[in-house]
């Protein structure tokens, strides 16, 4: 039998996924703080010793004041969430929860807008000439 988790492939990923699933349920059913609105847990990263877990989340509206309020509320509720997580998850070391706002979705939306703007600008800058479309190019070697 394996003595440490490094010899068990993917155990850290499985634990992170289970923490994400369990925390999603706990936040939606047990956490009664109205400042934590509709959030989505996008990822959980667990340290190799399972002492700490970074929990990445997004909110329905990514307004800076709402994100700050949600982050502060989740940080204050971390002990409560950890206690409920301990009832669901049975591992030797239950990680401390550290919440981080995930900006990857917002960055993706901004990149998409920039790409759309660049394509729209490119279409207006390049106007096909009617002379080139009507006459095929003649080969000077023939």
Secondary structure, 3 states (H helix, E strand, C coil): CCCCHHHCCCHHHHHHHHHHHHHHHHHHHCCCCCCCCCEEEEEEEECCCCCEEEEEEEECCCCHHHHHHHHHHHHHCHHHHHHHHHHHCCCCCCCEEEEEECCHHHHHHHHHHHHHHHHHHHHHHCCCCHHHHHCCCCCCCC
